[in-house]
Amino acid sequence: KKKVIAIIPARAGSKRLKDKNSEVLQKTLVTWAIESALKSCMIDTVLVTSNSKRVEKICSKFKKVIF
């Protein structure tokens, strides 16, 4: 069986979209991405990369997410 890793880049400090990790419908954009990846039956591991402490805190709430 092949292993599939989802990589979610969530860099802080976007110049085009200020505060892009703000909430949309009571969840941050990175939360939406993580939850979608975890629901997929095709993905074995979710890896989030970021330079943001806020994103790191969000990732700590999910047991199957590597930060």
Backbone as numpy.savetxt, mean C-alpha at the origin, in Angstrom:
# Nx Ny Nz CAx CAy CAz Cx Cy Cz
3.98 -24.26 -8.11 3.14 -23.07 -8.11 4.02 -21.82 -8.11
3.70 -20.89 -8.97 4.44 -19.62 -9.01 4.00 -18.72 -7.88
4.96 -17.97 -7.36 4.66 -16.98 -6.33 4.59 -15.60 -6.98
3.58 -14.85 -6.63 3.38 -13.52 -7.20 3.46 -12.49 -6.07
4.31 -11.49 -6.26 4.48 -10.41 -5.29 3.92 -9.13 -5.88
3.03 -8.48 -5.13 2.51 -7.17 -5.53 3.41 -6.12 -4.88
3.94 -5.20 -5.68 4.77 -4.12 -5.15 3.99 -2.81 -5.29
3.78 -2.16 -4.15 3.03 -0.90 -4.14 3.98 0.22 -3.74
4.38 1.07 -4.70 5.22 2.22 -4.35 4.33 3.35 -3.82
4.70 3.90 -2.67 3.90 4.96 -2.06 4.81 6.07 -1.56
5.49 6.71 -2.48 6.43 7.77 -2.13 5.70 9.00 -1.61
6.24 9.59 -0.57 5.69 10.83 -0.02 6.26 12.01 -0.79
5.58 13.11 -0.76 6.10 14.34 -1.35 5.89 14.49 -2.84
4.73 14.07 -3.33 4.43 14.21 -4.75 4.34 15.68 -5.14
4.89 16.03 -6.28 4.81 17.41 -6.75 3.55 17.64 -7.58
3.08 16.60 -8.28 1.91 16.76 -9.13 0.60 16.67 -8.36
0.54 15.77 -7.37 -0.69 15.58 -6.61 -0.36 15.71 -5.12
-0.54 16.91 -4.60 -0.20 17.19 -3.20 -1.04 16.33 -2.26
-0.39 15.81 -1.23 -1.04 14.99 -0.20 -1.86 13.85 -0.81
-1.23 13.13 -1.74 -1.94 12.07 -2.46 -2.33 10.90 -1.56
-1.73 10.79 -0.39 -2.11 9.72 0.52 -3.17 10.18 1.51
-3.95 11.18 1.12 -5.05 11.61 1.96 -6.20 10.61 1.81
-7.24 10.81 2.59 -8.34 9.85 2.59 -9.32 10.09 1.46
-9.79 8.98 0.89 -10.83 8.97 -0.13 -11.84 7.94 0.34
-13.05 8.37 0.64 -14.09 7.48 1.17 -13.62 6.76 2.44
-13.08 7.48 3.38 -12.64 7.03 4.69 -11.40 6.12 4.68
-10.71 5.99 3.56 -9.48 5.19 3.49 -8.44 5.95 2.68
-7.17 5.74 3.03 -6.11 6.35 2.24 -5.94 5.57 0.94
-5.32 6.20 -0.04 -5.13 5.52 -1.32 -4.26 4.27 -1.18
-3.27 4.32 -0.30 -2.42 3.15 -0.11 -3.22 2.03 0.56
-4.15 2.36 1.43 -5.00 1.34 2.06 -5.86 0.66 1.01
-6.43 1.43 0.10 -7.23 0.84 -0.98 -6.39 -0.13 -1.81
-5.16 0.27 -2.12 -4.28 -0.58 -2.93 -3.91 -1.87 -2.19
-3.58 -1.74 -0.90 -3.22 -2.92 -0.10 -4.40 -3.88 0.00
-5.57 -3.37 0.33 -6.74 -4.23 0.48 -7.09 -4.94 -0.82
-6.97 -4.24 -1.93 -7.24 -4.87 -3.23 -6.26 -5.98 -3.52
-4.99 -5.74 -3.23 -3.96 -6.76 -3.47 -4.18 -7.98 -2.57
-4.55 -7.75 -1.31 -4.77 -8.86 -0.39 -6.00 -9.69 -0.76
-6.98 -9.07 -1.38 -8.19 -9.79 -1.79 -7.95 -10.65 -3.03
-6.93 -10.34 -3.79 -6.67 -11.07 -5.03 -6.19 -12.49 -4.73
-6.76 -13.44 -5.42 -6.32 -14.83 -5.25 -5.04 -15.10 -6.04
-4.60 -14.17 -6.84 -3.40 -14.33 -7.66 -2.13 -13.87 -6.94
-2.27 -13.08 -5.90 -1.12 -12.47 -5.22 -0.82 -13.20 -3.92
0.45 -13.58 -3.73 0.88 -14.28 -2.52 1.41 -13.32 -1.45
2.11 -12.29 -1.88 2.77 -11.36 -0.96 2.57 -9.93 -1.43
2.37 -9.02 -0.48 2.24 -7.60 -0.79 3.42 -6.87 -0.16
4.17 -6.14 -0.98 5.33 -5.37 -0.54 5.05 -3.90 -0.81
5.13 -3.08 0.23 4.91 -1.64 0.08 6.25 -0.94 0.31
6.62 -0.07 -0.62 7.84 0.72 -0.47 7.44 2.19 -0.32
8.07 2.85 0.65 7.75 4.25 0.88 8.82 4.90 1.75
8.87 6.20 1.69 9.74 6.98 2.56 8.90 7.74 3.60
7.66 7.31 3.78 6.72 7.99 4.65 6.44 7.19 5.92
6.57 7.83 7.06 6.23 7.20 8.34 4.73 6.92 8.43
3.93 7.76 7.81 2.47 7.56 7.81 2.12 6.28 7.07
2.74 6.04 5.94 2.49 4.82 5.17 2.98 3.61 5.94
4.11 3.75 6.61 4.64 2.65 7.43 3.64 2.27 8.54
3.04 3.28 9.15 2.05 3.04 10.20 0.82 2.34 9.63
0.39 2.74 8.45 -0.75 2.11 7.79 -0.44 0.64 7.51
0.76 0.37 7.01 1.16 -1.00 6.67 1.22 -1.90 7.90
1.55 -1.32 9.04 1.66 -2.13 10.26 0.31 -2.71 10.70
-0.77 -2.17 10.18 -2.10 -2.68 10.53 -2.45 -3.98 9.78
-1.67 -4.29 8.75 -1.94 -5.47 7.94 -0.88 -6.53 8.23
-1.30 -7.73 8.59 -0.38 -8.80 8.95 0.38 -9.35 7.76
-0.20 -9.35 6.57 0.43 -9.98 5.41 1.16 -9.00 4.51
1.43 -7.81 5.01 2.11 -6.79 4.21 3.54 -6.61 4.72
4.48 -6.59 3.77 5.88 -6.34 4.09 6.18 -4.89 3.76
6.83 -4.20 4.67 7.19 -2.80 4.45 8.68 -2.69 4.39
